[in-house]
Amino acid sequence: MILVLPESTVIGFIGTGVMGKSMAGHLLKAGYPLVIYSRTKEKATELLENGAAWAETPKEVAEKANIIFTIVGYPNDVEEIYLGQNGLIPNGKSGSIYIDMTTSSPSLAVTIYEEAKKKAIQTIDAPVSGGDVGAREATLSIMVGGEQEAFKAVKPLLEKIGNNIVYQGKAGAGQHTKMSNQIAIASNMIGVCEAIIYAEKAGLNPENVLKSISTGAAGSWSLTNLAPRMLKGNFEPGFYIKHFIKDMKIALAEAERMDMPVPGLSLAKSLYEQLAETGEEESGTQALYKYWD
């Protein structure tokens, strides 16, 4: 069966935080009717002013929309939104497609897929990478797991919010790919911070050092985008430390299940947890720089 978006497509969007607000905004600007829900209505003010409709519960979103995006904080939030009594799947319509862009548990993504299938609803796990900048500029990397036909149906919508969209395989594959992404970032962030601190202690101009190393073999997204924020003392969240710790815990649990040692990830989690204990959990991940203070 080939799935296509119906002409009567109404998009639901749950979660209008740092990234969700921009992502929902791109879909609204593309001309789709948009129904939104967020635990804090104030975070959706701009979207509502631009024509989005408000829903009081995920249940109401499920009743009004047939394509629904979610991007929330933690796996328990995902579970409640999808499987709770007032959630999407118990109250959803046959033929709907739900796209969870939260970084969450691969096993939960499989459970949600299986429960949705019982009601002829398709679900896709499609976590993203690129932070607040990628969300604002619609340049997110999107990692997709689920039925390939469902992915093909919603790909035109995904292209409104990202530019590197890769189908990874069956349900849960998107989340496993995001774990690989977070593992790579975790160790890289240590390296970025150590490089900047080293340059400062050596008496160099760290901004000039970045000009030399960010385009060479040491180059990375974090070095290009987050190191300058460190130097400016800008620790506002593009991605919260508390959410990164959550992601690392998921990755560690999955690695343990596969009997795989991950020393770099374990060290990064330890450093970030130490920062969180000092009150930095609401800061952006670039605040790891403060560890060396």
Buried (B, 14 or more C-beta within 10 A) or exposed (E): EEBEBEEEBBBBBBBBBBBBBBBBBBBBEBEBBBBBBBEEEEBBEBBBEEEBBBBEBBBBBBBBBBBBBBBBBBBEBBBBBBBBEBBBBBBBEEEBBBBBBBBBBBBBBBBBBEBBBEBEBBBBBBBBBBBBBBBBEBEBBBBBBBBEEBBEBBBEBBBBBBBEBEBBEBBBBBBBBBBEBBBBBBBBBBBBBBBBBEBBEEEEEBEEBBEEBBEEEBEBBBBEBBBBBBBEEEBEBBBBBBBBBBBBBBBBEBBEEEEEEBEBBEEBBEBBBEBBEEEBBEBBBBBBBBBEE
